[in-house]
Amino acid sequence: MSRYTGSRYKKSRRLGFSTLETGKELAKKPYIPGEHGNKRGKKLSDYGVQLQEKQKVRFMYGLSEKQFKRVFEKAGKMKGVHGENLLVLLESRLDNITYRLGLSTTRKGARQLVNHGHITVNGRKVDIPSYTCKPGDVIALKESDKELKIVKDSLSSLAKRADFVNFDDKKMSGTYVRLPQRSELNADINESLIVEFYNR
């Protein structure tokens, strides 16, 4: 299955979960899309609940099914709790760190910045969104791209930056300070359901 490129708002309403982590998608219409969306109350099976949880996280980080499963399997080989390792790996992706630094207002926009070669890691251009950043890595805009309007607009509209990254506005560069703790990530995600889904 390829990466979803349709309406984020519709997908968020379908899942009952803000994949953009802003809540805007559900503010006006907090029910699933469709003519009778606000009247449907179908109860999901255990499998349906697990699948929905997996889809919530997959769409939030913008991965294809194949990519997501690969990250899940990698998380299983790490020490610690499988579900939490999965979220840490997803948060460590270059496109996500770019988003967390505030260089883009969405993960999709951050992925585009990386794809187009605007981002460097430790001084070297990296154009692979799935690149796994390590604590201590310095993520910056390429010297020639430091005046990009879209980036400046994003930085000016940023309300709060995650505690596991820091950013220098003068240098237009940030550092992935440490791995995120579970308490700092989305509380509406039940990662244990994702582990159950793949281990069923």
C-alpha positions as CSV (number, residue, x, y, z in Angstrom):
1,M,0.0,0.0,0.0
2,S,1.4,3.4,-1.0
3,R,1.6,6.5,1.2
4,Y,-1.8,8.3,1.7
5,T,-1.9,11.6,-0.2
6,G,-5.6,12.5,0.2
7,S,-7.3,14.8,2.6
8,R,-5.8,14.8,6.0
9,Y,-8.9,16.3,7.5
10,K,-11.1,13.5,6.1
11,K,-8.6,10.8,7.3
12,S,-8.5,12.4,10.8
13,R,-12.3,12.5,11.0
14,R,-12.5,8.9,9.9
15,L,-10.1,7.8,12.7
16,G,-11.5,10.2,15.3
17,F,-7.9,11.3,15.9
18,S,-6.0,14.5,14.9
19,T,-3.2,13.2,12.7
20,L,-1.8,16.7,12.4
21,E,-1.7,16.9,16.3
22,T,-3.5,20.3,16.2
23,G,-7.1,19.2,16.7
24,K,-8.2,21.6,13.9
25,E,-9.5,18.7,11.8
26,L,-12.0,17.7,14.4
27,A,-13.0,21.1,15.7
28,K,-16.0,21.8,13.4
29,K,-17.0,18.3,12.5
30,P,-16.0,15.7,15.2
31,Y,-17.7,12.8,13.3
32,I,-16.7,10.6,10.4
33,P,-17.1,11.9,6.9
34,G,-20.2,11.0,4.8
35,E,-23.8,11.9,4.6
36,H,-24.7,10.1,7.8
37,G,-21.4,10.4,9.5
38,N,-22.8,11.9,12.7
39,K,-25.4,9.2,13.1
40,R,-23.2,6.1,12.7
41,G,-22.2,4.3,15.9
42,K,-20.8,1.0,14.7
43,K,-18.8,-0.9,17.4
44,L,-15.4,-2.1,16.3
45,S,-14.1,-5.6,16.9
46,D,-10.8,-6.1,18.8
47,Y,-9.1,-6.5,15.4
48,G,-10.8,-3.3,14.2
49,V,-9.6,-1.4,17.3
50,Q,-6.0,-2.6,16.8
51,L,-6.0,-1.8,13.1
52,Q,-7.4,1.7,13.7
53,E,-4.6,2.4,16.3
54,K,-2.0,1.3,13.8
55,Q,-3.5,3.5,11.1
56,K,-3.6,6.5,13.4
57,V,0.1,6.3,14.0
58,R,0.9,5.4,10.4
59,F,-1.0,8.4,8.9
60,M,0.3,10.7,11.6
61,Y,3.9,10.1,10.6
62,G,3.1,9.7,6.9
63,L,4.5,6.3,6.2
64,S,3.4,3.6,3.8
65,E,2.4,0.2,5.2
66,K,5.7,-1.4,4.1
67,Q,7.8,1.4,5.8
68,F,5.7,1.3,9.0
69,K,6.1,-2.5,9.3
70,R,9.9,-2.2,8.7
71,V,10.2,0.3,11.6
72,F,8.0,-1.9,13.8
73,E,10.3,-4.9,13.2
74,K,13.4,-2.8,13.9
75,A,11.8,-1.6,17.2
76,G,11.3,-5.3,18.2
77,K,15.1,-5.9,18.0
78,M,15.9,-3.1,20.4
79,K,16.1,-3.3,24.2
80,G,13.1,-2.0,26.1
81,V,9.3,-1.9,25.4
82,H,8.5,-2.7,21.8
83,G,5.7,-0.1,21.5
84,E,7.7,2.7,23.0
85,N,10.7,1.8,20.8
86,L,8.4,2.1,17.8
87,L,7.4,5.7,18.7
88,V,11.0,6.7,19.5
89,L,12.2,5.4,16.1
90,L,9.3,7.3,14.3
91,E,10.2,10.5,16.3
92,S,13.9,10.0,15.3
93,R,13.2,10.2,11.6
94,L,14.8,13.2,9.9
95,D,11.5,14.5,8.5
96,N,9.9,14.4,12.0
97,I,12.9,16.1,13.7
98,T,12.7,18.8,11.0
99,Y,9.0,19.2,11.9
100,R,9.7,19.2,15.7
101,L,12.4,21.9,15.2
102,G,9.6,24.1,13.7
103,L,11.1,24.3,10.2
104,S,7.8,23.3,8.8
105,T,4.2,23.4,10.2
106,T,3.5,19.8,9.1
107,R,5.4,16.6,8.7
108,K,4.4,16.5,5.1
109,G,6.0,19.9,4.6
110,A,9.1,18.8,6.5
111,R,9.4,15.7,4.3
112,Q,9.3,18.0,1.2
113,L,12.1,20.2,2.7
114,V,14.3,17.0,3.2
115,N,13.4,15.6,-0.2
116,H,14.4,18.8,-2.0
117,G,17.8,18.9,-0.4
118,H,17.3,21.9,1.9
119,I,18.4,20.1,5.1
120,T,21.8,19.1,6.4
121,V,22.7,16.7,9.2
122,N,26.1,17.5,10.9
123,G,27.0,19.7,7.9
124,R,26.2,17.1,5.2
125,K,23.1,17.3,2.9
126,V,20.7,14.5,3.6
127,D,17.7,14.1,1.3
128,I,16.2,10.9,2.8
129,P,13.2,11.6,5.1
130,S,13.5,8.2,6.8
131,Y,17.1,8.9,7.8
132,T,17.4,8.0,11.6
133,C,18.8,10.9,13.6
134,K,20.9,10.2,16.7
135,P,21.1,12.3,19.9
136,G,23.7,15.0,19.3
137,D,23.0,15.3,15.6
138,V,22.8,18.9,14.3
139,I,20.0,19.5,11.8
140,A,20.2,22.7,9.9
141,L,19.0,24.5,6.8
142,K,21.5,24.6,3.9
143,E,23.5,27.9,3.9
144,S,21.8,29.0,0.6
145,D,18.3,28.3,2.0
146,K,18.4,30.1,5.3
147,E,16.1,32.9,3.9
148,L,13.3,30.5,2.7
149,K,10.1,32.4,3.4
150,I,8.1,29.2,4.1
151,V,10.6,28.2,6.9
152,K,10.6,31.7,8.4
153,D,6.8,31.7,8.4
154,S,6.7,28.3,10.1
155,L,9.2,29.4,12.8
156,S,7.3,32.6,13.5
157,S,4.0,30.6,14.0
158,L,5.5,28.0,16.3
159,A,3.9,28.0,19.7
160,K,6.0,25.5,21.5
161,R,9.0,23.3,20.7
162,A,9.5,19.7,22.0
163,D,11.9,19.5,24.9
164,F,14.1,16.8,23.2
165,V,15.3,19.3,20.6
166,N,16.7,22.8,20.7
167,F,17.1,25.5,18.0
168,D,19.3,28.4,17.3
169,D,17.4,31.0,15.4
170,K,20.5,32.9,14.4
171,K,22.3,29.9,12.9
172,M,19.0,28.4,11.7
173,S,20.1,25.0,13.1
174,G,18.9,22.7,15.8
175,T,20.1,19.7,17.8
176,Y,18.4,16.4,18.6
177,V,19.4,16.6,22.2
178,R,18.1,13.3,23.5
179,L,15.6,10.5,22.8
180,P,12.1,11.5,23.7
181,Q,10.4,10.0,26.7
182,R,7.0,8.4,26.3
183,S,5.3,11.1,28.4
184,E,6.4,13.7,25.9
185,L,4.7,12.0,23.0
186,N,1.0,11.9,22.0
187,A,-1.0,10.6,24.9
188,D,-3.9,9.6,22.6
189,I,-1.8,6.7,21.1
190,N,-2.1,3.3,22.6
191,E,1.1,1.6,21.2
192,S,0.4,-1.7,22.9
193,L,-2.6,-2.2,20.5
194,I,-0.2,-1.8,17.5
195,V,2.1,-4.5,19.0
196,E,-1.0,-6.8,19.4
197,F,-2.1,-6.1,15.8
198,Y,1.2,-7.3,14.4
199,N,1.6,-10.2,16.9
200,R,-1.9,-11.6,16.4
